Each structure stands twice: as structure tokens, then as C-alpha cells.
Amino acid sequence: MTKQPWIRRARRALLSAGTTAVLAAGLLTATAGNSQAATQQPCDIYAAGGTPCVAAHSTTRALYAGYGGPLYQVRRASDSATRDIGVLSTGGYADAAAQDAFCANTSCVITVIYDESGKGNSLTQAPAGGAAGGPDNLANAFEAPVTVGGHKAYGVYVAPGTGYRNDHTNGIATGDQSEGMYAIFNGKHFNGGCCFDYGNAETNDHDTGNGHMEAVYFGNNNVWGSGSGNGPWVMADLENGLFSGVNTRFNAGDPTVTNRFLSAMVKGAPNQWAIRGGDAQSGSLSTFYSGVRPNASGYNPMHKEGSIILGIGGDNSKGAQGTFYEGVMTSGYPSDATENAVQANITAAGYSSASTSTGSLTPGSRISLQATTAPCCTADYLRHDDADNKVVISNINSASSATDKADATWIARAGLANSSCLSFESVDNPGQFLHHYNYELYLSADTGSGSFAQDATFCPTTGNSGVGRSFQSVNFPTKYLRHYNFTAYIGSNGGSNAWDSTSSWAQDTSWLTASPWS
């Protein structure tokens, strides 16, 4: 019997309402306190939408309401011992205190990012590949502090040369099978290197041709494709191309995104794919592209192989940088409604910067370091020089330019080589740190190497002059952060170098931790 049109419309409305109700359940969070977990987490929402997670990675929180296992593993430098870092409660947040205690007075790297899906798709150190040697570096466990739901946690800080991979997966899409994925990134930490990806790649670590990858990319690389503005953009790495839409190069609909915490999504089905993104702290998702596969050969049908990568390209290209907090991959092409519900869960999770305190040496704080040597330099501050990458001191005051004020502002970080000490990240050049080279101080991007971590770590002590603080080099313990002829060095109290001069050494190595200029 033929149904009347109004009956069909009513049935569709009821079905739609039922679907919305199921997905909305994933948005409910407990309000009794921050320690309680959400009633549903992202992978519960995906499952309710008919596209279950087949990989779920996070160092900040559980991605299933019922997950109570380890999130990641760290290894400390002092004795190479390892420790799994789990959650405070089932379905809850990472136990960052366990990492802090285990890694105290030494450094730690992240060795495993566990798969919460139960399919065994955990990520470990990426091996060598076609584009670059390996194995890749492992992420410093302290370099990406964050707060989630009021709880301290750590992200995965990918410096160039760092990468994770799993080439022997279970349940990940292959060929032209449908899949979806999302990741939460630090939208301020990126570069133009190839390629900061999370998603599906080749199983042999080599470039095996067009359409053999499907991964979410973030950065401002414009060699293959780009969106509007100067970037960074959320794009799809489909192998031999970063795609911002149907065209192989420019697509105006893919905007520059600048959120501190960024939700980035890519999904693909036979001759259909989409890019979506949004602020991971508030608001809804935007669709940057949705349509047919790129108009170039090899991408329809796709030839996905089912490996999982993080921080690198499919052939182990590892020139990129970025920070990853959480991400999943699904079986099947998620609906926009499902993704919208996941976005609402993400914004409710409460991502925020690790600290907003100022003028202190607490990791996460913004500070400026003021020289104490009288009479020459008490109005001078430690800063990086825009003309090159040297570190100097110069006069900074309320009338100084915004650029000069930013150059003289630093973010105190847990020491890259010793978590009980400090490293200093540039506030206007994220990912670049104060470090010494041939005893002179420079500002450079973290290479991810152990030697860079040592050169960029300083242990605060009582000021050598009795005023303020002094900062002892962790790998040259007789040398302290010093200004000499308005240039910054690490110097000892007497020695063969000019900057080891005993004249005013105690004052030159003593600094006031002032409120940040920027």
C-alpha cells in the first residue's frame, strides 16, 4: 500500500529525532566534579553512529567511557626503566602525577601510545623509510603540558625528526574502504615541513603511489596544495599530494586556522571525502570541503594500505613539527551528525593551556628575565635577536614595540633533559628554545635529539650575587646563563673564554624573574 507523503515525513522526523537523541547522549558529562568522566566519550559516540573506532590514541584522557587501561608509556633516561601512564579513573583523565614522579630528576620520552580500541593498533617508534633514515626520535614526555578538565596532562610534542607508526594493524581501512578520523592538535605549533600527519599510510614505509594514504595533515606546507590565506591549513595527505579540496593545488574553501586547540577531521568513502575542522575549546565544526575525490589520476578508487602514522609522512618524511593530544580512526564514513556530537564532547572536555601564571618559574608560566648588573644593564632583558637567531640583552620598556616585547618573553617549560630543571620556549616562535652552542646562546627549533635537550636545559639556583636566580647548564654544571657585552653565553667564574671573565660574573649570571612583557 502506498503511504501518504505526510506519513513518510513523520516517520523520517521520528527517525531523525531518535538518531539525534542517541548521539546527544555522548554530550552528557557529569557535573558533580572534574574527577568524574563523561557518560560517553568520542568512541562511544562513533559506535552509536554506526562507525566504531578501530584505533583510539590519546595521552590526555580516555576515549571510551569504559576505558581504564594505560594511555601511553614513558621511558626515563637515568636507567631506561619504563612506566605505563593510565587514567585517574575509568573513562577519565591522564594520571600526569605518575609521570612526574617516575621522571623526577631525569628526562623521559614517550615510547608507546596505546590503542584504546582493543584492536592492538598502538603506536611506537617509527622505523626508517623511503624518504629518510630512522628509527625516528621519540617525543620528549614533558614538552607539551596541557590542562584537560582541570587536570594536568601532557601531549605528544613532535619536533622535526620525531615519528610514531604501526605497520601491522587490525581493522584499519584498506583499498577503497570507508573510514573517518579526527585529531586534536596545537594550532600554534606547526611548520612547512613534510608532513605532520595522523592517519592511514603505507605498510612498507615507502611511497607506493597516488591514493595509498588517507591522513589528516596540519601545517603550512604549500608545495602540493593549499587553502586560503597563509596557513596553516587542515588538509588530507593522500600520498604525492596534500589536498585542500577537489583541485590538486589551491582551494579557496579551505581556510587558514589559528585555534590554540584545533579539531581536525578527514573522512573518505568511494569517490567521496571531506575535510572538517573547528575550535576544540568551543563552538561547532565547519566543513572545509565535501565532495568527490581529487581530479587527478590514482585517487579514485583509493588504494589505502592500513598502516597508522603520527607526525610523519607515509614514506617517513619527518621534517614537520606539531603537537598531538588525541585522535581516532573509524570503520565506515561517519555522518556529520556523529562528528558534530564528537566535537561537542571535545569542547566539553575542557582543553586549556597548562598555566596562565606569570612572573614565576612554574612550568607553563610566561616570564621575562631581567639583568641585574649595575649600572649598565638593570633595564635590559634577555631576548632573541630578530636579525639572526642569537640571544642578547637589550632595553625593554613600556614604549618598546610589540615585537621587542614578545622577543623578550619566554614560556618556562619542564626541562627537556631533566624535568626538575627548566627550558625556555620563545613565546612568539613556538617550538623554538633557548639553547647553547659552543657556549653561546641561540634560539632554535627543537631537533628532538638528546643533545639538543641537554643544551636547552637549565637548573635554577639562588642568584650567584645573592639577588634573583641563576641558571646552571645541565650538561656544563660549572657554567651559568650569563650576559657579556650584551650577548648571552653560558660562562664559568674564570676560564679560557672572554665570557668566563671573573669581572662582575656573579651579577652577570643573576636574573630577576619579571612579569612577561608580552
MARLO-698855 format. One record per residue (C-alpha): residue number from 0; x, y, z. Coordinates in nm, 2 decimals. Layout:
BEGIN
<node NUM, <X, Y, Z>>
...
END
This chain:
BEGIN
<node 0, <0.00, 0.00, 0.00>>
<node 1, <0.13, 0.34, -0.09>>
<node 2, <0.19, 0.56, 0.22>>
<node 3, <0.07, 0.92, 0.23>>
<node 4, <0.35, 1.18, 0.20>>
<node 5, <0.28, 1.32, 0.54>>
<node 6, <0.32, 0.97, 0.70>>
<node 7, <0.66, 0.93, 0.53>>
<node 8, <0.77, 1.28, 0.65>>
<node 9, <0.66, 1.20, 1.01>>
<node 10, <0.85, 0.87, 1.01>>
<node 11, <1.16, 1.04, 0.88>>
<node 12, <1.12, 1.31, 1.16>>
<node 13, <1.09, 1.04, 1.43>>
<node 14, <1.39, 0.85, 1.30>>
<node 15, <1.59, 1.17, 1.29>>
<node 16, <1.49, 1.26, 1.64>>
<node 17, <1.59, 0.91, 1.76>>
<node 18, <1.93, 0.94, 1.59>>
<node 19, <1.99, 1.28, 1.75>>
<node 20, <1.89, 1.15, 2.09>>
<node 21, <2.14, 0.87, 2.07>>
<node 22, <2.42, 1.10, 1.96>>
<node 23, <2.33, 1.36, 2.22>>
<node 24, <2.39, 1.10, 2.49>>
<node 25, <2.75, 1.14, 2.41>>
<node 26, <2.74, 1.51, 2.50>>
<node 27, <2.63, 1.44, 2.86>>
<node 28, <2.91, 1.50, 3.12>>
<node 29, <2.89, 1.46, 3.49>>
<node 30, <2.87, 1.79, 3.67>>
<node 31, <2.95, 1.68, 4.03>>
<node 32, <3.32, 1.74, 3.98>>
<node 33, <3.61, 1.74, 3.74>>
<node 34, <3.72, 1.40, 3.85>>
<node 35, <3.41, 1.23, 3.71>>
<node 36, <3.43, 1.11, 3.35>>
<node 37, <3.18, 1.17, 3.07>>
<node 38, <2.89, 0.93, 3.04>>
<node 39, <3.01, 0.88, 2.68>>
<node 40, <3.33, 0.96, 2.51>>
<node 41, <3.42, 1.00, 2.14>>
<node 42, <3.44, 0.63, 2.06>>
<node 43, <3.11, 0.56, 2.23>>
<node 44, <2.96, 0.83, 2.01>>
<node 45, <3.11, 0.69, 1.69>>
<node 46, <2.98, 0.35, 1.78>>
<node 47, <2.63, 0.49, 1.84>>
<node 48, <2.66, 0.64, 1.49>>
<node 49, <2.74, 0.31, 1.33>>
<node 50, <3.11, 0.39, 1.26>>
<node 51, <3.30, 0.24, 1.55>>
<node 52, <3.66, 0.33, 1.64>>
<node 53, <3.93, 0.09, 1.51>>
<node 54, <4.21, 0.29, 1.67>>
<node 55, <4.20, 0.54, 1.95>>
<node 56, <4.51, 0.72, 2.07>>
<node 57, <4.54, 0.98, 2.35>>
<node 58, <4.79, 1.09, 2.61>>
<node 59, <4.54, 1.32, 2.79>>
<node 60, <4.22, 1.12, 2.85>>
<node 61, <4.02, 0.80, 2.79>>
<node 62, <3.83, 0.80, 2.46>>
<node 63, <3.58, 0.54, 2.58>>
<node 64, <3.37, 0.59, 2.89>>
<node 65, <3.46, 0.23, 3.00>>
<node 66, <3.83, 0.25, 2.93>>
<node 67, <4.06, 0.22, 3.24>>
<node 68, <4.38, 0.09, 3.09>>
<node 69, <4.71, 0.27, 3.01>>
<node 70, <4.72, 0.57, 2.77>>
<node 71, <5.09, 0.57, 2.70>>
<node 72, <5.43, 0.45, 2.82>>
<node 73, <5.73, 0.66, 2.91>>
<node 74, <6.10, 0.56, 2.94>>
<node 75, <6.34, 0.76, 3.16>>
<node 76, <6.69, 0.84, 3.07>>
<node 77, <6.85, 0.76, 3.41>>
<node 78, <6.81, 0.38, 3.40>>
<node 79, <6.60, 0.31, 3.08>>
<node 80, <6.31, 0.19, 3.30>>
<node 81, <5.96, 0.22, 3.16>>
<node 82, <5.62, 0.31, 3.32>>
<node 83, <5.27, 0.29, 3.18>>
<node 84, <5.07, 0.61, 3.24>>
<node 85, <4.70, 0.54, 3.29>>
<node 86, <4.39, 0.73, 3.39>>
<node 87, <4.28, 0.87, 3.72>>
<node 88, <3.95, 0.69, 3.69>>
<node 89, <3.78, 0.47, 3.43>>
<node 90, <3.68, 0.69, 3.14>>
<node 91, <3.87, 0.99, 3.29>>
<node 92, <4.18, 1.19, 3.25>>
<node 93, <4.55, 1.10, 3.24>>
<node 94, <4.75, 1.05, 3.56>>
<node 95, <5.01, 1.31, 3.49>>
<node 96, <5.14, 1.29, 3.85>>
<node 97, <5.25, 0.94, 3.79>>
<node 98, <5.47, 1.06, 3.50>>
<node 99, <5.60, 1.35, 3.71>>
<node 100, <5.70, 1.12, 3.99>>
<node 101, <5.86, 0.85, 3.77>>
<node 102, <6.06, 1.10, 3.57>>
<node 103, <6.17, 1.33, 3.85>>
<node 104, <6.53, 1.45, 3.82>>
<node 105, <6.58, 1.30, 3.48>>
<node 106, <6.42, 1.31, 3.13>>
<node 107, <6.16, 1.09, 2.98>>
<node 108, <6.04, 1.00, 2.63>>
<node 109, <5.71, 0.86, 2.51>>
<node 110, <5.77, 0.51, 2.39>>
<node 111, <5.42, 0.37, 2.33>>
<node 112, <5.09, 0.54, 2.26>>
<node 113, <4.84, 0.27, 2.34>>
<node 114, <4.53, 0.19, 2.13>>
<node 115, <4.22, 0.21, 2.34>>
<node 116, <4.00, 0.03, 2.09>>
<node 117, <4.12, -0.32, 2.19>>
<node 118, <4.24, -0.39, 1.84>>
<node 119, <4.61, -0.36, 1.92>>
<node 120, <4.68, -0.07, 1.70>>
<node 121, <4.93, 0.10, 1.94>>
<node 122, <5.19, 0.34, 1.81>>
<node 123, <5.56, 0.30, 1.87>>
<node 124, <5.89, 0.45, 1.73>>
<node 125, <5.87, 0.48, 1.35>>
<node 126, <6.14, 0.28, 1.16>>
<node 127, <6.34, 0.40, 0.87>>
<node 128, <6.15, 0.47, 0.54>>
<node 129, <6.20, 0.57, 0.18>>
<node 130, <6.23, 0.94, 0.24>>
<node 131, <6.46, 0.95, 0.55>>
<node 132, <6.66, 0.73, 0.78>>
<node 133, <6.54, 0.60, 1.11>>
<node 134, <6.44, 0.49, 1.35>>
<node 135, <6.28, 0.83, 1.43>>
<node 136, <6.32, 1.02, 1.75>>
<node 137, <6.07, 0.97, 2.04>>
<node 138, <5.88, 1.27, 2.18>>
<node 139, <6.00, 1.43, 2.50>>
<node 140, <5.73, 1.35, 2.76>>
<node 141, <5.74, 1.69, 2.92>>
<node 142, <5.74, 1.92, 2.62>>
<node 143, <5.36, 1.97, 2.57>>
<node 144, <5.20, 2.03, 2.91>>
<node 145, <4.82, 2.10, 2.90>>
<node 146, <4.52, 2.11, 3.12>>
<node 147, <4.21, 1.90, 3.04>>
<node 148, <3.90, 1.92, 3.26>>
<node 149, <4.11, 2.10, 3.52>>
<node 150, <4.36, 1.81, 3.53>>
<node 151, <4.73, 1.83, 3.43>>
<node 152, <4.82, 1.62, 3.13>>
<node 153, <5.09, 1.60, 2.85>>
<node 154, <5.05, 1.59, 2.48>>
<node 155, <5.28, 1.44, 2.22>>
<node 156, <5.53, 1.71, 2.11>>
<node 157, <5.66, 1.63, 1.76>>
<node 158, <5.99, 1.80, 1.68>>
<node 159, <6.13, 1.75, 1.33>>
<node 160, <6.27, 1.40, 1.32>>
<node 161, <6.01, 1.26, 1.56>>
<node 162, <5.76, 1.00, 1.45>>
<node 163, <5.54, 0.71, 1.55>>
<node 164, <5.40, 0.42, 1.34>>
<node 165, <5.22, 0.08, 1.33>>
<node 166, <5.26, -0.11, 1.01>>
<node 167, <5.08, -0.43, 1.13>>
<node 168, <4.73, -0.31, 1.22>>
<node 169, <4.39, -0.47, 1.27>>
<node 170, <4.07, -0.33, 1.12>>
<node 171, <4.21, -0.02, 0.95>>
<node 172, <4.06, 0.06, 0.61>>
<node 173, <4.23, -0.07, 0.30>>
<node 174, <4.17, -0.02, -0.07>>
<node 175, <3.87, 0.20, -0.12>>
<node 176, <3.70, 0.11, 0.21>>
<node 177, <3.54, 0.39, 0.40>>
<node 178, <3.69, 0.55, 0.71>>
<node 179, <3.70, 0.86, 0.93>>
<node 180, <3.95, 1.02, 1.16>>
<node 181, <4.00, 1.31, 1.38>>
<node 182, <4.28, 1.46, 1.58>>
<node 183, <4.32, 1.74, 1.83>>
<node 184, <4.64, 1.95, 1.76>>
<node 185, <4.81, 2.25, 1.90>>
<node 186, <4.71, 2.51, 1.63>>
<node 187, <5.01, 2.73, 1.71>>
<node 188, <5.27, 2.46, 1.67>>
<node 189, <5.34, 2.39, 1.30>>
<node 190, <5.58, 2.44, 1.01>>
<node 191, <5.60, 2.39, 0.64>>
<node 192, <5.79, 2.06, 0.66>>
<node 193, <5.66, 1.73, 0.53>>
<node 194, <5.45, 1.61, 0.69>>
<node 195, <5.27, 1.64, 1.02>>
<node 196, <5.01, 1.36, 0.97>>
<node 197, <4.78, 1.13, 1.16>>
<node 198, <4.61, 0.85, 0.98>>
<node 199, <4.63, 0.58, 0.72>>
<node 200, <4.96, 0.52, 0.53>>
<node 201, <5.17, 0.26, 0.36>>
<node 202, <5.26, -0.06, 0.53>>
<node 203, <5.62, -0.07, 0.39>>
<node 204, <5.72, 0.28, 0.49>>
<node 205, <5.78, 0.38, 0.13>>
<node 206, <5.59, 0.59, -0.12>>
<node 207, <5.39, 0.33, -0.32>>
<node 208, <5.19, 0.58, -0.53>>
<node 209, <4.89, 0.81, -0.55>>
<node 210, <4.60, 0.73, -0.33>>
<node 211, <4.79, 0.49, -0.10>>
<node 212, <4.74, 0.72, 0.20>>
<node 213, <4.45, 0.89, 0.38>>
<node 214, <4.56, 1.10, 0.67>>
<node 215, <4.47, 1.43, 0.83>>
<node 216, <4.75, 1.69, 0.78>>
<node 217, <4.82, 2.02, 0.96>>
<node 218, <5.07, 2.28, 0.87>>
<node 219, <5.15, 2.55, 0.62>>
<node 220, <5.33, 2.34, 0.35>>
<node 221, <5.21, 2.47, 0.01>>
<node 222, <5.43, 2.25, -0.22>>
<node 223, <5.14, 2.03, -0.33>>
<node 224, <4.82, 2.21, -0.22>>
<node 225, <4.70, 2.50, -0.01>>
<node 226, <4.39, 2.68, 0.11>>
<node 227, <4.31, 3.05, 0.16>>
<node 228, <4.54, 3.28, 0.34>>
<node 229, <4.89, 3.20, 0.45>>
<node 230, <4.81, 2.89, 0.65>>
<node 231, <4.83, 2.67, 0.85>>
<node 232, <4.55, 2.45, 0.70>>
<node 233, <4.38, 2.13, 0.77>>
<node 234, <4.44, 1.91, 0.46>>
<node 235, <4.44, 1.55, 0.36>>
<node 236, <4.76, 1.37, 0.28>>
<node 237, <4.66, 1.12, 0.01>>
<node 238, <5.02, 1.05, -0.10>>
<node 239, <5.20, 1.25, -0.35>>
<node 240, <4.97, 1.54, -0.26>>
<node 241, <4.84, 1.74, 0.03>>
<node 242, <4.48, 1.81, -0.08>>
<node 243, <4.27, 2.10, 0.03>>
<node 244, <3.98, 2.01, -0.20>>
<node 245, <3.90, 1.87, -0.54>>
<node 246, <4.17, 2.06, -0.71>>
<node 247, <4.53, 1.94, -0.69>>
<node 248, <4.65, 2.28, -0.58>>
<node 249, <4.46, 2.58, -0.44>>
<node 250, <4.11, 2.55, -0.29>>
<node 251, <3.97, 2.87, -0.15>>
<node 252, <3.72, 2.70, 0.07>>
<node 253, <3.99, 2.56, 0.30>>
<node 254, <4.07, 2.84, 0.54>>
<node 255, <4.37, 2.93, 0.75>>
<node 256, <4.30, 2.81, 1.10>>
<node 257, <4.46, 2.96, 1.41>>
<node 258, <4.29, 2.80, 1.71>>
<node 259, <4.52, 2.72, 2.01>>
<node 260, <4.34, 2.38, 2.03>>
<node 261, <4.22, 2.25, 1.69>>
<node 262, <3.98, 1.98, 1.60>>
<node 263, <4.08, 1.84, 1.26>>
<node 264, <3.89, 1.58, 1.07>>
<node 265, <3.92, 1.39, 0.74>>
<node 266, <3.69, 1.11, 0.61>>
<node 267, <3.67, 0.92, 0.29>>
<node 268, <3.44, 0.68, 0.10>>
<node 269, <3.43, 0.56, -0.26>>
<node 270, <3.46, 0.88, -0.47>>
<node 271, <3.36, 1.09, -0.16>>
<node 272, <3.57, 1.26, 0.10>>
<node 273, <3.56, 1.56, 0.33>>
<node 274, <3.77, 1.79, 0.55>>
<node 275, <3.62, 1.95, 0.86>>
<node 276, <3.76, 2.15, 1.15>>
<node 277, <3.68, 2.37, 1.44>>
<node 278, <3.80, 2.52, 1.77>>
<node 279, <3.85, 2.23, 2.02>>
<node 280, <3.76, 2.46, 2.31>>
<node 281, <3.42, 2.59, 2.19>>
<node 282, <3.18, 2.61, 1.90>>
<node 283, <3.08, 2.38, 1.62>>
<node 284, <3.26, 2.22, 1.32>>
<node 285, <3.29, 2.38, 0.98>>
<node 286, <3.31, 2.18, 0.66>>
<node 287, <3.60, 2.30, 0.45>>
<node 288, <3.54, 2.05, 0.17>>
<node 289, <3.30, 1.78, 0.09>>
<node 290, <3.27, 1.62, -0.25>>
<node 291, <3.42, 1.38, -0.50>>
<node 292, <3.78, 1.26, -0.50>>
<node 293, <4.06, 1.49, -0.64>>
<node 294, <4.06, 1.54, -1.01>>
<node 295, <4.40, 1.36, -1.06>>
<node 296, <4.48, 1.00, -1.15>>
<node 297, <4.52, 0.74, -0.88>>
<node 298, <4.28, 0.88, -0.62>>
<node 299, <3.95, 0.72, -0.74>>
<node 300, <3.94, 0.45, -0.64>>
<node 301, <4.18, 0.48, -0.34>>
<node 302, <4.45, 0.23, -0.26>>
<node 303, <4.48, 0.26, 0.11>>
<node 304, <4.71, 0.02, 0.29>>
<node 305, <4.61, 0.04, 0.65>>
<node 306, <4.93, 0.15, 0.84>>
<node 307, <4.89, 0.42, 1.10>>
<node 308, <5.13, 0.72, 1.13>>
<node 309, <5.17, 1.01, 1.36>>
<node 310, <5.40, 1.31, 1.30>>
<node 311, <5.55, 1.19, 0.97>>
<node 312, <5.46, 1.12, 0.61>>
<node 313, <5.39, 0.77, 0.47>>
<node 314, <5.74, 0.73, 0.34>>
<node 315, <5.88, 0.85, 0.68>>
<node 316, <5.93, 1.22, 0.56>>
<node 317, <6.00, 1.37, 0.90>>
<node 318, <6.07, 1.74, 0.86>>
<node 319, <5.74, 1.86, 1.02>>
<node 320, <5.66, 1.97, 1.37>>
<node 321, <5.33, 1.98, 1.57>>
<node 322, <5.16, 1.87, 1.89>>
<node 323, <4.90, 1.59, 1.91>>
<node 324, <4.67, 1.53, 2.21>>
<node 325, <4.42, 1.27, 2.09>>
<node 326, <4.28, 1.11, 1.78>>
<node 327, <4.08, 0.82, 1.65>>
<node 328, <4.02, 0.63, 1.33>>
<node 329, <3.69, 0.46, 1.24>>
<node 330, <3.54, 0.18, 1.04>>
<node 331, <3.30, 0.34, 0.80>>
<node 332, <3.22, 0.70, 0.69>>
<node 333, <3.09, 0.90, 0.99>>
<node 334, <2.79, 1.12, 0.94>>
<node 335, <2.82, 1.49, 1.00>>
<node 336, <2.58, 1.45, 1.29>>
<node 337, <2.81, 1.20, 1.46>>
<node 338, <3.11, 1.42, 1.41>>
<node 339, <2.92, 1.72, 1.55>>
<node 340, <2.84, 1.52, 1.86>>
<node 341, <3.21, 1.42, 1.89>>
<node 342, <3.30, 1.79, 1.86>>
<node 343, <3.06, 1.88, 2.14>>
<node 344, <3.23, 1.61, 2.36>>
<node 345, <3.57, 1.76, 2.27>>
<node 346, <3.47, 2.11, 2.37>>
<node 347, <3.32, 1.98, 2.69>>
<node 348, <3.65, 1.81, 2.78>>
<node 349, <3.80, 2.14, 2.88>>
<node 350, <4.13, 2.17, 2.69>>
<node 351, <4.33, 2.47, 2.81>>
<node 352, <4.69, 2.58, 2.83>>
<node 353, <4.88, 2.43, 3.12>>
<node 354, <4.93, 2.75, 3.31>>
<node 355, <4.84, 3.12, 3.29>>
<node 356, <5.05, 3.22, 3.58>>
<node 357, <5.31, 3.49, 3.51>>
<node 358, <5.64, 3.61, 3.65>>
<node 359, <5.72, 3.27, 3.81>>
<node 360, <5.93, 2.97, 3.72>>
<node 361, <5.64, 2.73, 3.73>>
<node 362, <5.63, 2.53, 3.41>>
<node 363, <5.38, 2.68, 3.17>>
<node 364, <5.43, 3.04, 3.31>>
<node 365, <5.53, 3.33, 3.09>>
<node 366, <5.82, 3.53, 3.22>>
<node 367, <6.08, 3.78, 3.12>>
<node 368, <6.44, 3.76, 3.26>>
<node 369, <6.58, 4.09, 3.37>>
<node 370, <6.95, 4.16, 3.41>>
<node 371, <7.08, 4.27, 3.75>>
<node 372, <7.42, 4.41, 3.67>>
<node 373, <7.46, 4.77, 3.77>>
<node 374, <7.49, 5.03, 3.64>>
<node 375, <7.49, 4.90, 3.28>>
<node 376, <7.21, 4.67, 3.25>>
<node 377, <6.93, 4.68, 3.50>>
<node 378, <6.68, 4.79, 3.24>>
<node 379, <6.78, 4.51, 3.00>>
<node 380, <6.61, 4.18, 2.94>>
<node 381, <6.71, 3.85, 2.78>>
<node 382, <6.57, 3.83, 2.43>>
<node 383, <6.63, 3.68, 2.09>>
<node 384, <6.76, 3.89, 1.81>>
<node 385, <6.53, 3.93, 1.51>>
<node 386, <6.83, 3.99, 1.28>>
<node 387, <6.96, 3.63, 1.35>>
<node 388, <6.90, 3.36, 1.60>>
<node 389, <7.14, 3.49, 1.86>>
<node 390, <7.02, 3.56, 2.22>>
<node 391, <7.12, 3.90, 2.36>>
<node 392, <7.01, 4.16, 2.62>>
<node 393, <6.86, 4.49, 2.54>>
<node 394, <6.65, 4.77, 2.70>>
<node 395, <6.28, 4.69, 2.71>>
<node 396, <6.02, 4.93, 2.85>>
<node 397, <5.65, 5.02, 2.81>>
<node 398, <5.73, 5.22, 2.50>>
<node 399, <5.90, 4.93, 2.32>>
<node 400, <5.74, 4.78, 2.02>>
<node 401, <5.52, 4.47, 2.04>>
<node 402, <5.78, 4.27, 1.86>>
<node 403, <6.06, 4.36, 2.10>>
<node 404, <5.83, 4.28, 2.40>>
<node 405, <5.75, 3.94, 2.25>>
<node 406, <6.11, 3.87, 2.18>>
<node 407, <6.18, 3.93, 2.55>>
<node 408, <5.91, 3.69, 2.67>>
<node 409, <5.96, 3.32, 2.74>>
<node 410, <5.75, 3.03, 2.85>>
<node 411, <5.91, 2.83, 3.12>>
<node 412, <5.89, 2.45, 3.04>>
<node 413, <5.99, 2.15, 3.24>>
<node 414, <6.35, 2.08, 3.14>>
<node 415, <6.38, 1.89, 2.82>>
<node 416, <6.67, 1.69, 2.96>>
<node 417, <6.57, 1.70, 3.33>>
<node 418, <6.21, 1.75, 3.44>>
<node 419, <6.33, 1.91, 3.77>>
<node 420, <6.50, 2.19, 3.58>>
<node 421, <6.37, 2.43, 3.31>>
<node 422, <6.38, 2.50, 2.94>>
<node 423, <6.27, 2.83, 2.79>>
<node 424, <6.04, 2.84, 2.48>>
<node 425, <6.00, 3.16, 2.28>>
<node 426, <5.65, 3.30, 2.31>>
<node 427, <5.65, 3.43, 1.96>>
<node 428, <5.83, 3.14, 1.79>>
<node 429, <5.65, 2.83, 1.93>>
<node 430, <5.87, 2.52, 1.92>>
<node 431, <6.19, 2.72, 1.94>>
<node 432, <6.40, 2.71, 2.26>>
<node 433, <6.69, 2.89, 2.42>>
<node 434, <7.00, 2.67, 2.39>>
<node 435, <7.37, 2.69, 2.39>>
<node 436, <7.61, 2.60, 2.11>>
<node 437, <7.98, 2.65, 2.15>>
<node 438, <7.88, 2.82, 2.48>>
<node 439, <7.69, 3.10, 2.30>>
<node 440, <7.31, 3.12, 2.34>>
<node 441, <7.08, 3.09, 2.04>>
<node 442, <6.71, 3.04, 1.97>>
<node 443, <6.65, 2.73, 1.76>>
<node 444, <6.38, 2.47, 1.68>>
<node 445, <6.39, 2.16, 1.90>>
<node 446, <6.55, 1.89, 1.69>>
<node 447, <6.42, 1.61, 1.92>>
<node 448, <6.77, 1.49, 1.99>>
<node 449, <6.91, 1.42, 2.33>>
<node 450, <7.20, 1.66, 2.28>>
<node 451, <6.96, 1.95, 2.20>>
<node 452, <6.76, 1.87, 2.51>>
<node 453, <7.08, 1.89, 2.72>>
<node 454, <7.19, 2.21, 2.56>>
<node 455, <6.84, 2.36, 2.62>>
<node 456, <6.80, 2.27, 2.99>>
<node 457, <6.90, 2.50, 3.28>>
<node 458, <6.86, 2.43, 3.65>>
<node 459, <6.75, 2.74, 3.86>>
<node 460, <6.96, 2.82, 4.17>>
<node 461, <6.98, 3.10, 4.41>>
<node 462, <7.13, 3.40, 4.24>>
<node 463, <7.51, 3.39, 4.24>>
<node 464, <7.52, 3.75, 4.36>>
<node 465, <7.25, 3.69, 4.62>>
<node 466, <6.99, 3.85, 4.41>>
<node 467, <6.73, 3.68, 4.20>>
<node 468, <6.80, 3.34, 4.03>>
<node 469, <7.09, 3.19, 3.84>>
<node 470, <7.05, 2.92, 3.57>>
<node 471, <7.30, 2.64, 3.56>>
<node 472, <7.37, 2.45, 3.24>>
<node 473, <7.26, 2.09, 3.30>>
<node 474, <7.55, 1.95, 3.09>>
<node 475, <7.81, 2.20, 3.19>>
<node 476, <7.74, 2.24, 3.56>>
<node 477, <8.02, 2.49, 3.63>>
<node 478, <7.87, 2.73, 3.37>>
<node 479, <7.57, 2.96, 3.41>>
<node 480, <7.35, 3.16, 3.18>>
<node 481, <7.54, 3.49, 3.15>>
<node 482, <7.53, 3.82, 2.95>>
<node 483, <7.87, 3.95, 2.84>>
<node 484, <7.90, 4.26, 2.61>>
<node 485, <7.52, 4.24, 2.57>>
<node 486, <7.54, 3.89, 2.43>>
<node 487, <7.42, 3.57, 2.61>>
<node 488, <7.65, 3.28, 2.69>>
<node 489, <7.70, 3.00, 2.94>>
<node 490, <8.01, 3.10, 3.14>>
<node 491, <8.21, 2.98, 3.43>>
<node 492, <8.37, 3.20, 3.70>>
<node 493, <8.71, 3.21, 3.53>>
<node 494, <8.83, 3.03, 3.23>>
<node 495, <8.98, 3.05, 2.88>>
<node 496, <8.70, 3.23, 2.71>>
<node 497, <8.64, 3.60, 2.73>>
<node 498, <8.29, 3.54, 2.87>>
<node 499, <8.43, 3.34, 3.15>>
<node 500, <8.58, 3.66, 3.30>>
<node 501, <8.55, 3.69, 3.67>>
<node 502, <8.47, 4.06, 3.65>>
<node 503, <8.10, 4.11, 3.75>>
<node 504, <8.04, 3.73, 3.69>>
<node 505, <7.81, 3.69, 3.99>>
<node 506, <7.59, 3.98, 3.88>>
<node 507, <7.60, 3.89, 3.51>>
<node 508, <7.47, 3.54, 3.60>>
<node 509, <7.19, 3.66, 3.83>>
<node 510, <6.85, 3.74, 3.68>>
<node 511, <6.52, 3.87, 3.81>>
<node 512, <6.21, 3.66, 3.70>>
<node 513, <5.99, 3.95, 3.60>>
<node 514, <5.63, 3.97, 3.47>>
<node 515, <5.62, 3.90, 3.10>>
<node 516, <5.64, 4.19, 2.86>>
<node 517, <5.41, 4.01, 2.61>>
END
